[in-house]
């Protein structure tokens, strides 16, 4: 089990380093997802399966999809020769190899976990839920209010004021705006 | 389960935090800065989980769930701010936002 921890930790450090030092935002996000997956494996080893699942679902799922949406909307730095870049194996081979290492790690860990003595101090999701809704119920309420504030704030900040930035639509909308102005005048 | 000492586990979390901090200080692209903040949040939450696993208590995992909620809020608001920044300034470089700076 110690070897699994060290392998996952090494993969996490390497992929985080790649994610921070990358040039292209999408490739950096791919490496960051690998890093989050390896951190999730570490949580699983530490006896926190619920947190491991949450890490994959919320971090690697929801938050990273949000990042990808914004990068796609801004469309920065990937306007030319996209297919050439995507077909270039240099770009996706490193995250793929790291994910493969993680997959082998994970399968080995699942096989090792079936031994009864290996299942030591695992904190079950039930215990977490009971503690969350009895001892920390005030914190749950407060984080609910925080999430509401986040929704309202993101909606307010994300509103666009008649300014379309997409490069295909830019010219047409500018023309229509001008024609509308002429009509109004 | 694992027999690694808790110091090494916390050292790993600290290294992850350090990578995020270096990324936040070095990179000038706001998307990468937000990603570095994510890494730092993740490392901080990992320390909670490590401590909770060390003492065999559930409180560490509960704290990680709270950190998760805070992170989700921070990311959504931060990304909306990045969109607004791109609309106004047509750039993602944090150093370009020097409207308030005096001309020397």
Interface residues (C-beta under 8 A of the other chain):
Chain A: X1 X2 X4 X5 X9 X12 X13 X16 X17 X19 X20 X21 X22 X25 X28 X29 X32 X35 X36 X39 X42 X43 X45 X46 X47 X48 X50 X51 X54 X58 X59 X62 X63 X66 X67 X70 X71 X73 X74 X76 X118 X120 X121 X123 X127 X128 X131 X132 X135 X136 X139 X143 X146 X147 X149 X150 X151 X153 X154 X155 X156 X157 X158 X160 X163 X165
Chain B: X1 X2 X3 X4 X9 X12 X15 X16 X19 X20 X22 X23 X26 X27 X29 X31 X32 X34 X35 X36 X38 X39 X42 X46 X49 X50 X52 X53 X56 X58 X59 X60 X61 X62 X64 X65 X66 X68 X69 X70 X71 X72 X73 X74 X75 X76 X77 X79 X80 X81 X82 X83 X84 X86 X87 X92
